Amino acid sequence: MRLTASVALFAGCGVLAACDRRPDTGAVVVSAIGGVPHVADASRVALDTPARLLMDSTAQGLVRFDAAGQIEPGIAERWIVIDGGMSYIFRLREGDWGDGTPVTAEQVVTMLRRQIGGPDTARAAAGARNPLAPFLTAIDEIVVMTPQVIEVRLSRPRPDLLKLFAQPELALLRLRPTGGTGPFRVAHRGRAPLLRPAFDPGQADPDDQREAKPQEDVRLIGERAARAIARFANRDSDLVSGGSFVDWPLLAMTSIAPANIRVDPAVGLFGLAIVRRDGFLADAANRAAVSQAIDRSAVTAAVAPNWDPADRILPDILDSASLPQVPAWTLLTQDERRAAARQRVAGWKQQIPGPIELRVALPTGPGATLLYAQVAASLMAIGIVPRRVGIDDAAELKLVDAVAPYDSARWYLAAACVACGDAARTALEAAREAPTLAERGARIAAADAAMNEDVAFIPLARPLRWSLVSTRLSQWQANTRAWHPLNRLRADTN
């Protein structure tokens, strides 16, 4: 994605009066797009951006992401991987749950088992409610080795396991009484909690840590995008986090300096999943006609400048043994694609007279409206009647907009397989159960081919994720995870 190119054209803050937005004193104020921040167990409820930020800040996992989206220590101070990637051994750092109760290996193991969905089995992970659990089925068991050491044993190697453990959905949260290990504590509760750096017994100067440093505090607010943007434009906040394509058009209505608008090079899926496979969409050739008819360049250009379109599920080879599968129609011009799709629709109507109606499930917001207008125009051009419905309503096509939690081609294929056929599902399951990395790569390649033939997903682009960032936040960095920990915003924080 090259959205950052348009921002880079500006010379810098010397010609942009809005660059220095707030004085470098007091708590950092963060507006996260979503609901009121709350601590929640991801194995029970879905987490939006404010909840994910609060969980990551107050109840970190074994490891966590730094400002660049790389792995850094969390509850675990160090780790080793042995037995050819089949065993991860973590040594826990000294810490407590916020009330002085020390963290023990036994507690951590119990919490990890709860998040995955059971004591030790892959079957439990497959049926767990945590959204990451289906990608943790290679975990065979989690055991206590010493009071400060745990081992995660795998049935199949998973090189990207740490990236999953760093996700807020795997934050280690004590339920009764509720608490986590930091790096922040909630100093003042309410709809906009004030977070304060937690005391770290591993640091050299405990007395210095206990001194009040208001510039290290963070005020976390959860609110609608329009309110968050207005707050930033009024110089009442330092960061807006969690922006997506839905809200991007709102920025054009503000005077916020382009240097403050930051876009992540996010990786993941953005497209329409085919969720009903009856009627016209029961035939793979018909599904392909719908996919090739959509003018992806028009879709992305209508929402944001320089947002690159995508015509395949996989962005790169990743851990597949083959290059990403590409639909056959990519060699045609857009006019040729649309003509072939129109012919396919006309042939279907000769057999089964009557209109072909497809419901498209989308979120609310100006970006989604612009996207729908272009998708609807493409469908009408080939003789299909589109109808927009809510994201949770019954539909034939449903938008998937997700950042990849780790870098495996299987995640992309599994996330795209909302209602794919038996052959594709069998190939994906075979890839999941591959006993070696080499065999996994070969099976992922086969699954990619099966998904391409099945046409169960219509790629449109890669996820669009943006933030508004004050120059006060010198440590903020764009990254592929589109994740920005609140303790990694300023150079002087913990």
N, C-alpha and C positions, 0 to 999 in steps of 0.2 A: 504494500500500500504506500502511495507517495503523497498522502495528504499533507505531510510535514513540509513538502516542497513549497507550497503556497505560503506557509508561515515563514520559511527561511528566506524569502525574497526581501523581507524587511531588514533594514540595516541594523536595528537594535533600539535600545531604550532611549538613545539620544534624540530620536525623532518621534518617539511615541510617548506622549505625556502620561499615558495610563500604565506604563510599565511598573513604576514604583507605586504600589497601591496602598500599602499600609505601613505604619511605623514598625520598626523591628523590636517591639516591646510587647509584653503581655502574652497571653495564651494564643496559640495558633487556632484559628477558627476554621473548621472543616464542614462544608455542606456536602453530604452524601445523598445522591438522588435515590429516593425510596421512602420507606416509612420511618416511624420513630425507632431509633436504635434500641435494641433489646438483646439481652443474652438468651440464647436458645440452643437447645440440643439439636444438631443437624440430623440426628437419627430419628427425630420426631417431627420437625417442621422444616420447611424450606427457608433459606436465609437470603434476604435481599442485600444490597450493597451496604447500607448502614449496619445491619446486623452482622455481616461478614467482617466489616472493619472493627466493630466492637469486640467480636469474638477473637479476631486476630490480635487485638491490642491487649486483651485482658486474660485470654485463655489459650495461649499459643500451643502448638503441637510439639512433637519431638524435634522438628526442625521448622524453619520458617523462611520466607522470601526476604531478601534484602531489597534495597531501592532499585537495583538493576534486574530484579527477578531471578537472582541466583540464590542457591541454598546457603543458609547460615544456621548456626546453632539455635535451638529453641530450649525446650526442657532438657534435651540431650546436649551435653557439652562437646561430645565427640562420638565418632562411630567408625566401624570398620565393616567391610563387606568381604566375606570369605566363601569358601566352597563353590567357587565359580559363579558367584552371584546368588547362591541359594540361601545365604544366611546373612542377616544384618544384625550387628551387635551394637547396642547403644549404651553409653555410659551417661547416666543422668547427672546434671549439675546439682549443686546444693540449692534448695529453694523451698518455698512454702506456698500454701494455697491462699494467701492473703490474710489469714487470721493467725499466722504463726505455726500452723500445723505443717510439719515437714513433708515434702514429696517423697514417696517411696515407690520402688519398682512395682510392688504388688498393686498399688493404686493405679499406676499408669497402665499396667497390663489390663486391669479390669475395665478401664475407660476405653482403651483401644478395642477391646473385644465388644463392648457395647456399641461403639460407633460402626464397627464392621458388621455387627448383627448377630453375633453368637460367640461361643467360647473359643473355638479354634477352626471351624470347618469352612471350606470354600462354599458349601451349600448354604450356610447361614449368610455369607457375604452376598451371594447372588440374590437372596430374598430380602435383604435389609432395605430400609427406607432411606438411608443416607445416599445421596446421589452418586457418591464416589465408590460405594460398596461394590457395585458390579465390576469395577475395574481392580478390585483387590482380592479376587477369588484365588489368586496364586498363593495367598498367605495360607500356609498349612496350620501353623500354630504360633502363638506368642507366649513366651515363657519368661519367668523370673530366674535369673542366674545368680544374682546377689542382691542385697537390699538397694543397690544403686545401678544395677546392670540388667538389661532385658535383651532378649534375642527374638527376632522375627524370622521364623523359618518358612521357606517357600517350597512349594512343590514344583514350580517352574521359575526360571530366572526372570527378573523384572528390573532392568537397568534404571528405569525412571521412577522407582518406588519412592525415593525421597521427595520428588516433586508432588506426589500425591499426599505424602505426610505433611507437606508444608501448606496445604490448602486449609482455609479456615473451617471447612466442614469436618476436618479431623483435629480441630483444636481439642485439647484435653481439659474438659470441664467437670469439676466436681459438682454434683447435683445437690447434696445436702450436707452442710450448707453450701450454697452456690459459690463457686470461686474458681479462679485460674491462677496461673503463675506469672502473669504479666505479659509483656514488659511494662504495662500500665496497670494502675489500680483506679477504680472509680472514686474520685475525691468527692464529687457532688453528684447525686443521682437526679433523675428527672427526665423530661422529654429531650433535653440537650445535655447529656452527661459531661462533666468535666473530668478528664483523664489526667493522672499525674504519674510520672515515672515511678515504678516500683523500686523499693530497696533491693539492691543486688548484693548478697553477701560475698560474691566472688570478686567484687571490685576492691581496689586497694584502700580507698579512703571512705569508710562508711559514714564518718561525720559529715563529709562534704556532700554525700548523697542525701542526707537528711535535711540539708538546708533548702529552704523554699526558693525555687527558680521558676517564676511564673512563665518565662519564655519557653520552658520545656513542657508546660501543660498544653493539652489539646481539648478544645470544646468541639464535640461531635454533634452535628445537627442532621437529622434526616428530613428531607422535604422534597416537594415537587421540583422538577427541573427549572420551571419558570421562576419560582421563588429563589432557588439557589443561584441562578444566573443574575437575578436582580440584586441579591445580597452582595455578590461579588462586584458587580458593576458599581454599587453604592459604597464600595470599600469597607464593607462590614464583615468580610471573610477573606481568608487567605487561599482557600482551595475549594474547588468544586470537583467531586470525584464521582465516577460511575456514569458519565455521559455516554449515550449510544446514538445510533442513527435516528432513533425516534425523536430526540431532542435537538439534534444538530441544527436544523433550520432556525431555531430560536436565536442562535448566536448572530445571525445576519441582522437581527432587529436591535442590536446593542452597539455601543461604542467601545466595547472592550478591545484593547490593543491586540493585534494578531500575535505579538510575542508572548502574551499570556495564555493563548489558546494552544494547548499541547495535545497531540494525537499519538496514541500508542501504535506501534507496529504489531498489532494484535494478531495472533494466529488462532484459527478455529473454523467453525462452520457458520455460514450465513446463506440460507436458501429456503426453498419450499419443500417440505416433506410431503409425500403423497400418503395420506392417512386413510383413504378409502380406495379399495381396489375393485370396485364394481362398476357396472355400466360402461361408459366410455373408457374409464381408467383401468378396466380389467385386462386390457391388452397392452403389452409392453411397448408395441409400436405406437399406440395412441399416447401413452405416457411420454414417449420420446418426442412425439409431435408437439405436445404442450411445452416440453423443455426447450426445444429448438426454436419455437416461435417467439419466446420472450427475448426482447432486445435488452441484453444485460447492460450494455453501455448507456442506453437511455435511462435505465433504472437507476444506476449509480450516479450518473451525471445530474439527474433530477434532484437528488438528495444532497450531494456534497461534491465539490470540485476535486478532481484527481483521485476519486475513490475507484480503485481498480476493480473491474468485474472478474468473475471466476466462472469457468465452465466445467470444472472437475471437482470431485470431492476432496482428493488429497492435494495439499499445496506443494508437496515435494515428496521425494522417495521415502524419507524418514526411515523406518525400520522395515519397510517392504523390500522384497528381493527384486522388484521390478519398478520401472518408472510408473508414475500415476496413469491410470486408465483415462483415455480421452474419448468422448462420444464421437462417432463417425461424422456427424454433421458439422463438427468444428471446421472442416475443410471448406465448407460452403460459405458464401456471403450471407448477410442477414436477409436479403431479399430472396435468395434461393432457399434458405431455411424456411422462411415464412410461406413461400409458394408450396413447398413440399408438405408442410403442416396443414395448409389450407386444403390441399388435395386429399390428405388423409381424413380430415374432418368431413369433407364433402362425401367421400366414399362411405363413411360410417352412417351418415344421414340417409343415404340411399337405402341402406339395409334396415335402419331403425329410424324412421322419420320422427321429427320433433326436435326441439331445441336441446342442446347440450349445455347444461348449467354446472358451473364449478364454483363452490364456495371457498373463499380464501380467508383463512383465519389470521388476523393480524392484531398487534397491540394498538392502543390508541396513541395519538400524537401526530404532529405535523410531518415528521419523517416517514411514518407509516402511511400517511395519506398520499404523500408524493410517490412512494413506492407503489402503492396500490394503483394509482392512476396509470402508471406506465405498464404494470403487469396486466391490468384490465384492458388497456389499449391493444396490447399484443394479442391477448386472447380474443378480443372482438374482431381483430383483423383476420383471424382464421375461422371465424364462425362460431366461437364459443361465447356463451353468456356468463360473465363473471358476477359474483356477488360477494361483497365484503361482509365478514362476520367477526365477532369478538375472538380473541385469541383462545379462549376456552370453550367456544361454541362448536357444535358439530360442523365439520367441513370436509372437503376433499383434499385441500391443500392447506398446510399450516406452516407458518414461519418458524424456522429454527435459527436462533441467534445465540451462539455460545462460544466462549473462549476456551481453547483446549487446555485442560489442567496439566497435561504432560505431552511429550512429543512422540506419540506412537500412532502409526497409521491406523491401528485397530480402533483407537478412540474415535477417529473421524468416521470410520465405516460403521461402527456400532451406534454412534450418535445419529448418523444419517438413516439408519435402519429402523425407522419408526414403525413402518408397516411393510417391510420388504418380504419377498417370497421365500419359500422353503429352501431353495437352493442357496440363496444368499445367506440365510440364517445358519444353515448347516456349515457353510464355508467360514463364517465368522466364529462359530463355536469351535471349529477345528483349529482356527488360528489361536483362539484363547487357550486351548488345551495343548498346544505344541510343547514338547518336552525340552527343546533346545532353541536357542536364538536363531540358528540357521534355519531350522524347520519352521519356526514362527514366521520368519521373513518370507519363506516360500508360500506358506498358507495365507499370510496377509495379502500377498500378491494375487493369489487365487480368489480370495474374498473380494478384492478390489475389482477383479474382472467380473465376478458374479454380480456385484452391485451395479457395475456399469451396464451389464446386460439386462438386469432387472428394472433399471430406471425407477428406483424408489425415492430418489431425491433429486431436486432441481437446484444445483448450485447457482448462486447469483454473485457473490462477492466473498470477502473475508470480513469478520466482524469490525465494525467501526466503533472505536472507544476513544473518548476525549476527556480532557480535564481542563479546568481553568486554574492557573498556577501563579501565585504571586512570586516576585523575585526574592521575597524573604525566604522562600523554601528552596534553599540552594542545593539540597540533596535529592530533590525530586528527580526521577529519571523515567523517561518513556521506556517501556519494555514489552516483550512479546506476551507476557501474562496479563498485561493491563492491570497490574496490581501494585498498590502504592501504600506500604505499611505506614502507619501514623508515627512510628518511632524512627522513621527514616526520611523525614521531611526536611530536617535542619541538621547542619553539620555538628551541632553541639548537643544533640539528644542521645539518649542511651541506645 
